[in-house]
């Protein structure tokens, strides 16, 4: 079972085959950004701005 929390509040709980599928996708992700996108999609926070690539901001090439 997977509990996804944000600031101490559970936002999503996954279990069974769904949890196994997400764990496998996270393990296969090659970057932290890919993991962030997977989790954003699972929690329903996709396309709300939280899936931006922070590495671009860190090297001065971002917005």
C-alpha positions as CSV (number, residue, x, y, z in Angstrom):
1,X,0.0,0.0,0.0
2,X,1.2,3.5,-0.9
3,X,0.3,6.6,1.1
4,X,1.1,9.9,-0.7
5,X,1.2,12.8,1.7
6,X,1.6,16.6,1.2
7,X,2.5,18.6,4.3
8,X,1.3,15.8,6.6
9,X,-2.1,15.3,4.9
10,X,-2.7,12.1,2.9
11,X,-3.7,13.1,-0.6
12,X,-3.8,9.7,-2.3
13,X,-3.7,6.0,-1.2
14,X,-2.9,3.3,-3.7
15,X,-3.0,-0.5,-3.1
16,X,-2.8,-3.8,-4.9
17,X,-2.0,-3.9,-8.6
18,X,-2.3,-0.1,-9.0
19,X,0.4,0.4,-6.3
20,X,2.6,-2.2,-7.8
21,X,2.3,-0.5,-11.2
22,X,3.3,2.9,-9.9
23,X,6.2,1.5,-7.9
24,X,7.5,-0.2,-11.1
25,X,7.2,3.0,-13.1
26,X,9.0,5.0,-10.4
27,X,11.8,2.4,-10.2
28,X,12.2,2.6,-14.0
29,X,12.3,6.4,-14.1
30,X,15.7,7.7,-15.0
31,X,15.4,11.2,-13.5
32,X,13.7,12.9,-10.5
33,X,11.7,14.9,-13.0
34,X,10.2,11.7,-14.4
35,X,9.3,10.6,-10.9
36,X,7.7,14.0,-10.3
37,X,5.6,13.6,-13.4
38,X,4.4,10.1,-12.4
39,X,3.4,11.3,-9.0
40,X,1.7,14.4,-10.3
41,X,-0.4,12.3,-12.6
42,X,-1.3,9.9,-9.9
43,X,-2.4,12.6,-7.5
44,X,-4.3,14.6,-10.1
45,X,-1.9,17.6,-9.9
46,X,-0.7,17.2,-13.5
47,X,-0.8,20.4,-15.5
48,X,-1.1,22.6,-12.5
49,X,2.5,24.0,-12.7
50,X,4.1,21.6,-10.3
51,X,5.4,19.3,-13.0
52,X,7.9,21.9,-14.4
53,X,11.5,20.9,-14.8
54,X,13.3,22.6,-11.9
55,X,16.7,21.9,-13.4
56,X,16.2,24.6,-16.0
57,X,15.5,27.2,-13.2
58,X,18.6,26.0,-11.3
59,X,21.0,26.6,-14.3
60,X,19.5,30.0,-15.2
61,X,17.8,28.9,-18.4
62,X,14.3,28.6,-17.0
63,X,11.5,31.1,-16.8
